[in-house]
Amino acid sequence: MIKFVPIIENPFFMKLIKFLPNLLTLLNLLSGCLAAVYAVNNQIQFAVLFVMLGIFFDFFDGFVARLLHVQSELGTQLDSLADMVTSGVVPGIVMTQMLLKASSQEPLGFTDGFENFPYLALIGFTITLASCYRLANFNIDVNQKDNFIGLPTPANTLFILSLPLMQMYEEYYYVSYILENEYLLILITILSCYMLNAKIELFALKFKSFGFSENKLKYIFLTLSILLIIVLKLAALPIIILMYLALSMISNSRNK
């Protein structure tokens, strides 16, 4: 007589459930790879789309792992490796493309070898290097379990990718004009690298529970962010990042 095992007790099903957070992390990595391809070909809209998708997977992989009680060291390392592509390589490519455009050079995907390559534009990839250092430091820092030290790579990526997006829309013509200055872009790159590794404590958008009292700051931030996006659309992204920094600093000063 055949004995049927309830699906919830099926060993294969249980392994699949335990692997779900890692699957979400790998989908983050896949999204980052696709974003990198589009960024190299200067198709920034599609690069942003896949980065947003990757960040979505990145947010929920940890949440699902905690929900299923399957957190692991493998998951932690895998998460950082996936973030290195989605929130490290891609913003570096995008900033390099912006620097190439500002210096009136061909985009990365259309350059003719290295004969006339403007090496100054490679400064954009320092964002990738700083992101790598930040992620490696995060993995070994026991003080970053509940809060972050320095700007998280996904937040930095959203800030960087919002810049070329605003250049594409006529209503942001004033921003587009300002961002055509390569020296300003270099300054933004330097500030980005600094903020990624600055010794500034920032709250993490991780929910261990959904109660308001213990997550008040997070709910305030998310509500204000949604309102800003509705009103300002793309222009809201840099403001949201600055608001994130400001709220974190205010919270830190009150907790001291």
N, C-alpha and C positions, 0 to 999 in steps of 0.2 A: 504494500500500500504506500502510495506517494504521500510524503508529509510536506505540507506547504508551510514555509516559514513566513510569518508576517513581515511585510516589506520594511517596517521600522527596525526589525531585528536581523534583517538580511545583511551578512558581512559586507557584500559588495556595495549595498546601498549606504551602509555606515561609513565605508571608506570614501565613497563619493561625497557624502555630506561633509566629512572632515576635510576633503580636498577643496571644497567650495571656496573658502577664502583665498587659497593659493590660485585657484582658477581665475578669480576676479583680479588678482594681482597680475597674472599673466595677460589678461585682457587689457590691463593698464599698459603693460609693456608693448603689446601689439598695437594699441592705439598710438603710443609714442613713436613706434617705428613708422607707421603710416603718416603721422604728423611730420616726422623728419623728412620723409620722401617729398611731401608736398611743400615743405619749407625750402628745401634745396631747389625745387623747381619754381620757387617764388609764388606759389599759390597759397598765400597766407590765410585766406578764408577757410580753406579745407584743413590747413595745419591747425588753426585755432579750434575748429570743430572736433578734430580727433584729440587734441590736448584736453579740451573740456570733457570729452568722453573718458579719457584716461584718468583725469582727476576725479570724475564720478566713481569709477571703479576703485580708485585709490582710497576714497573716503569710506566706501562700503566694505572693503576687504577686512579692515581692522574691526569694523562694527560687527560684521558677520562672525568673525573669529571669536570675539568676546561673547557674542550671543550664543554661539555653539560650544563655548569653552574649549576651543581647539587652538589657542594661541601657541606658537612655537618659535624657536630660534630660527628655523628655516623660513618661516613666514616673515619674520622681521628682516632677515637678510634679503629675501626675495623682493620685499616691498621697496627697499632702498635701491636695489639694482634696477627695478622697473622705473622708479622715480628718476633715476639717473638719466634715462632716455627721455621720458615724457617731460620732466621738469628740469633737466640739465642740458642735454644735447640740443633739444628743440629751441629753447630761448637763445642759446648761443648762436645757432644758425640764423634765427630771425634777426638778432641784433647785427650780425655780420652782413646780412642782406640789406639792412637799413643803412649801415655804414657805406656799403658799396653804392647804394642809390644816392646817398648824400654826397659822395665823391664822384658822382656821374660815371660810375663804372658798371659793367655788365653784372647781373646777378650771378650767384654761385653756379646755378645750373647751366649757365650759358657762357661761362668764361672759357677762353681759349688757352688751356694749360696754365702755366705759371709765368709765361713770358712777360705779360703786362699786368700781372696780378697785384693789386694794391695791398701790400702786406699790413698796412695800418688797419685795414678792416678786420684783420684777425683778432684785434683787441676784443671784438664781440664774443669770441670764444672763451675769454677769461670768465664769463658768466658760467660756462660749462665747468671750468676748472674749480671755481669757487663753490659751485653746487656739489661737485664731487667731494670736496673737502668737508663741506657742511654735512652731507649725508653720512660720510664715514665717521665723522665726529659724533653725529647723532646716535649711531649704532653702539658706540662704546661709552656714551655718557649716561650714567644712571639717573642724572638729575633732569632728564628730558622725557620722563614717562608721562607726566600729567601736563606739563607746560613745555614750551619750546624756548631754546636759547638761540636767538637770531631768527631772521625771517624764514619761515618754511619755504622750501623750494616751489611747491605749487602756487603759493601766494605771489612769490617773485615772478614766476612764469606768467601768471595772469596779468601782472603789471606790465611786463615786457611786451607781451602779445597784444595788449590793448593799444599800444602806441602805433604800430603799422595799421591796425584796424581803423583807428580814427583818421588816418591819412587817406583812407579810401572813400570817405564820405564828405560831401561838400559842406555840410553844416559845421564840420570841424576844420574848415580851411585854415583858420588861424593857427591851430595846433599843427597841421600839416606843414605850414610854412616854417614854424619854429623847429620842427623835427628834421628839417632838411639841413640843419647845421651839424656837421660831423663832430665838431668839438663838444657840442651839447650832448650828443649821443655817447661820446667817450666819457663825459662826466656822469651821465646816467648809468653807464656800465660800471664805472668805478664805485658809485654809490650802491648799486645793486650787489656787487661783490662784497662790499663792506657790510651791508645789512644782513646778508646771508650768514655771516660769521660773527656779527657783533654780539657782545656779551649783554644782550637785552632780553629779559624774560618776557615771553609773549604767551597768551593763553591759547590752548589747543582746542580745536572744534571737535573734541571727542566726548561723546555722551555715554557715561556709565549708567545714567538713569535719565528720565525725561522730566523730572520734577523741576518746577520753576525756580525755587529758592536756591538750589545748588547749581543751576545753570543760567542764572539771571543775566549775567554778562553776555553769554553766548546767544541767548534769545534776543537781547537788545541789539547785538551786532547783526544777527541774521535779519531781524525786522527792518532795521535801518538800511541794510544792504539791499534788500528787496525794493524798498521805497525809492532808494537812489537809482537803481536800475530802471524802474518804471519811469521815473522823471527824466533822468539824464542819459539813459541807455548806455552806449559804449563808454561815454565820458565818465560814467560812474566808477569804472574799474580802478583807475588810479586813486580816486578819492576813497574808495572802500579800503584799499591797502593802507592809505595814510590813516584812515579812521581806525583800522585794526591796530596799528602801532600806537595811536593816541589812547585808545581805550585800554590797551595793555599797560601802558605807562601809568595811566590814572589808577588802574586797579592795583598795580605794584606799589604806588605811593600810599594808597589807603591801607594796604595790608602790612605796611612796615610799622 
